Amino acid sequence: MKKILLVEDDPNLGLLLQDYLELKGKYKVVLAKDGEEGLEIFTKENFDLCILDVMMPKKDGFSLGKDIRKINPVVPIIFATAKTMIEDKSEAFNLGGDDYITKPFRIEELLLRINALLKRVSNNESKPEEQDKFQIGDYQFDYKGQIIRKDDNQQKVSTKEAELLRLLCLKKNNVLTREEALISIWHDDNYFNGRSMDVFLSKLRKYLKDDPKVEIINVHGKGYKLIVN
């Protein structure tokens, strides 16, 4: 049974989500009432996925997500926010979030997002026939381990960062179209997912910036290209 950390300061909504996800999703859900309690619980137990409300007392969801990423760089995180500004969604992905859902939302939609995220993680762990190790200039990229290595240094990457970099590697020195990447990873090529992907691309560029032979460029009107000279 997969284990979920749910951090929600509205007790009625928190209990409703907990009961629904345990009954319909067959998940074990641990509920925390604020960010500080959520962090304390996360440091003591192992979780397969986290759902973090953004607007909370004591410690907001973004701050909690940042602290969780310091402990575990790869556990999937869904941010739940009442805000609809694209800047807030960009911040969610900048902090290493894997998805977001805007309040008010249907519980069924949240369950679908949880199922999709956990399925992608499971698929990443169960496809030995797929190429999962790549040489990118001076870097070694372990897709399954979600690690980029160079010399004695290594960088943990999130699930979506790993999926995006793998697609770029498979198309090395060729164009990866924007639509192909969005449909493959997000299953939808809408505007907000496109903005989210731009955030992940910026982070990948930072991870690979120490090798001048490696560059991720925008191909106007088409997509992106990982260039390795």
C-alpha positions in Angstrom: 0.0 0.0 0.0 1.4 3.4 -1.0 1.7 5.9 1.8 0.8 9.6 1.3 1.6 12.6 3.5 -1.3 15.1 3.4 -0.7 18.5 5.0 -3.9 20.6 5.2 -4.8 23.2 7.8 -8.6 22.9 7.2 -9.6 20.0 9.5 -12.9 19.3 7.6 -11.2 19.2 4.2 -8.2 17.3 5.6 -10.4 14.5 7.1 -12.6 14.4 3.9 -9.5 13.9 1.7 -8.0 11.4 4.0 -11.1 9.3 4.1 -11.7 9.5 0.4 -8.1 8.6 -0.6 -8.0 5.7 1.8 -11.4 4.3 0.7 -11.3 5.0 -3.1 -7.5 5.1 -3.7 -6.6 2.3 -1.3 -3.8 4.5 0.0 -2.5 5.0 3.6 -2.9 8.7 4.3 -1.1 10.5 7.2 -2.7 13.9 7.9 -0.8 16.9 9.4 -2.6 20.1 10.3 0.2 22.6 9.5 3.6 22.8 7.9 5.6 22.3 11.0 3.8 19.1 12.0 4.1 18.0 8.4 7.9 18.4 8.4 8.2 16.6 11.7 6.2 13.6 10.4 8.1 13.5 7.1 11.5 13.3 9.0 10.3 10.2 10.9 8.4 8.2 8.3 8.8 7.2 4.6 6.3 8.4 2.1 5.6 7.6 -1.6 3.9 11.0 -2.3 3.2 14.4 -0.5 0.2 16.7 -0.9 0.9 20.1 0.5 -1.6 23.0 1.0 0.2 26.2 0.2 -1.6 28.7 2.5 -1.0 27.4 6.0 0.0 28.9 9.3 3.4 28.4 11.0 5.0 27.1 7.8 3.5 27.5 4.3 3.4 24.8 1.7 6.2 26.2 -0.4 8.5 26.4 2.6 7.6 22.9 3.6 8.2 21.7 0.0 11.6 23.3 0.0 12.5 21.5 3.3 11.2 18.2 2.1 13.3 18.5 -1.1 16.4 18.9 1.1 15.6 15.6 2.8 14.3 13.7 -0.3 15.0 15.2 -3.8 12.7 12.7 -5.6 9.5 12.0 -3.6 6.5 13.3 -5.8 4.9 16.5 -4.4 1.5 17.9 -5.3 0.9 21.5 -4.2 -2.7 22.5 -3.5 -3.3 26.3 -3.8 -6.2 28.7 -3.8 -4.2 31.0 -6.0 -4.4 31.0 -9.8 -1.5 33.2 -10.7 1.0 31.6 -13.0 3.8 33.0 -10.8 2.6 30.8 -8.0 2.5 27.7 -10.2 6.0 28.5 -11.5 7.2 28.8 -7.9 5.7 25.4 -7.2 7.7 23.8 -9.9 10.8 25.8 -9.1 10.7 24.3 -5.6 10.7 20.8 -7.1 7.0 20.1 -7.2 5.7 17.5 -9.6 2.1 18.8 -10.0 -0.3 21.4 -8.6 -4.1 21.5 -8.2 -6.1 24.7 -7.7 -8.8 25.0 -5.0 -11.6 24.4 -5.1 -11.0 21.1 -6.8 -12.9 17.9 -7.2 -11.5 15.1 -5.1 -11.8 12.7 -8.0 -9.4 15.0 -10.0 -6.9 14.9 -7.1 -7.1 11.1 -7.0 -6.4 10.9 -10.8 -3.3 13.1 -10.4 -2.0 11.0 -7.6 -2.6 7.8 -9.6 -0.8 9.3 -12.6 2.2 10.4 -10.6 2.7 7.2 -8.8 2.2 5.2 -12.0 4.9 7.2 -13.7 7.3 6.6 -10.8 6.4 2.9 -10.9 7.0 2.8 -14.7 10.4 4.4 -14.3 11.4 1.6 -11.8 10.0 -1.3 -13.9 11.3 -0.8 -17.5 14.8 -2.4 -17.6 14.6 -2.7 -21.4 14.7 1.1 -21.9 17.9 2.9 -22.1 18.5 4.5 -18.7 22.1 5.7 -18.7 23.5 8.4 -20.8 26.8 10.2 -21.4 26.3 14.0 -21.8 29.7 15.5 -22.4 31.5 15.2 -19.1 28.3 14.2 -17.3 26.8 10.8 -16.7 23.0 10.8 -16.4 21.3 7.9 -14.5 17.7 8.1 -15.5 16.4 5.5 -13.1 18.5 6.7 -10.2 17.6 10.3 -11.2 21.2 11.5 -10.8 23.5 13.6 -12.9 27.2 13.0 -12.1 30.4 14.9 -13.0 33.7 13.9 -11.5 33.0 13.5 -7.7 29.9 15.6 -7.8 26.3 14.4 -8.2 23.0 16.2 -8.6 19.7 14.6 -7.7 16.8 15.5 -10.1 13.1 15.3 -9.8 11.0 12.8 -11.7 9.9 15.3 -14.3 13.4 16.7 -14.7 14.6 13.1 -15.3 11.9 12.4 -17.8 12.6 15.6 -19.7 16.4 15.1 -19.8 15.9 11.5 -21.0 13.8 12.7 -23.9 16.5 15.3 -24.8 19.2 12.6 -24.6 17.3 10.2 -26.8 17.0 13.1 -29.4 20.6 14.3 -28.8 21.7 16.9 -31.4 18.2 16.7 -32.9 15.0 18.6 -32.2 12.7 17.5 -29.4 9.3 19.1 -30.3 7.5 21.0 -27.5 4.3 19.1 -28.2 6.1 15.7 -28.0 7.7 16.5 -24.6 4.4 17.9 -23.1 2.3 15.0 -24.3 4.8 12.4 -23.2 5.4 13.8 -19.7 2.4 16.0 -18.8 -0.1 14.2 -21.1 -1.5 17.6 -22.1 0.2 20.4 -24.1 -1.8 23.3 -22.6 -0.3 26.7 -21.7 0.3 26.1 -18.0 2.1 22.8 -18.6 4.3 24.6 -21.2 5.3 27.3 -18.7 6.0 24.5 -16.2 8.3 22.7 -18.7 10.2 26.0 -19.2 11.0 26.0 -15.5 12.4 22.5 -15.6 14.4 23.3 -18.7 16.0 26.3 -16.9 17.0 24.0 -14.0 18.5 21.4 -16.4 20.6 24.1 -18.0 21.9 25.0 -14.6 22.8 21.4 -13.8 24.8 21.1 -17.1 26.4 24.5 -17.1 29.9 23.5 -16.1 30.6 21.7 -19.4 30.9 24.2 -22.3 30.5 21.4 -24.8 26.9 20.9 -23.6 24.0 23.2 -24.3 20.2 23.0 -24.3 18.9 25.5 -26.9 15.5 26.7 -28.0 14.6 26.0 -31.6 12.2 28.8 -32.5 8.7 27.5 -33.4 9.7 23.9 -32.9 11.1 22.9 -29.5 14.4 22.2 -28.0 17.7 20.6 -28.8 20.4 19.1 -26.5 23.7 19.9 -28.3 26.8 17.9 -27.3 29.9 18.8 -29.2 
